[in-house]
């Protein structure tokens, strides 16, 4: 995608980014609803309407700035509100609620790669939209895998931390969750540290290559 203009990059990435972030948050709300907490539903967050989930900074500003500066977008949406006391088994149920978001991104990565495979199949048909499907498939696959793996890192408030917290004894979980106000700073430091290139990106590559192989997008 390096040879695409900025406008073309935004065009092929906008829909994948909105769907990735929207469905990630909706999945959390849907899972919470299934386990007895209707908070997200009552606040209109169990919906495919991206306007209900968009955070002006995390969903729009940050992805655009990153696309312009480094050529790769990352973003986030408004967190879905969850009232743990409404859950039937809070510690157990929070594990599944936390994993619902990354699971949604895994499913979307597969769907985007299948769309990309369809685009490849149509390249010789003369249809002008085939290349758009290919590029959207590539970006949608990469972005959803990135979002899935990043959210599984066990640093509060990322989803992986909710899983770890639910498995720790009460006092340890409380101390562990106290680092949440500093979570995004820690994640930002990791992104701009050797960890990003030496650990995180290789993991992204392995997961992406595996999904590309099973979807025929390799």
Secondary structure, DSSP 8 states (H G I E B T S, - for coil): -TTS-HHHHHHHHHHHHHHHHHHHHHHHHHHHHHTT--HHHHTT-SSS-GGGT--IIIIIIHHHHHHHHTS------------GGGSTTHHHHHHHHHHHHHHHHHHHHHHHHHHHHHHHHHGGGT-TTHHHHHHHHHHHHHHHHHHHHHHTSSSTTSHHHHHHHHHS-HHHHHHHHTTGGGHHHHHHHHHTSHHIIIIIHHHHHHHHHHHHHHHT--
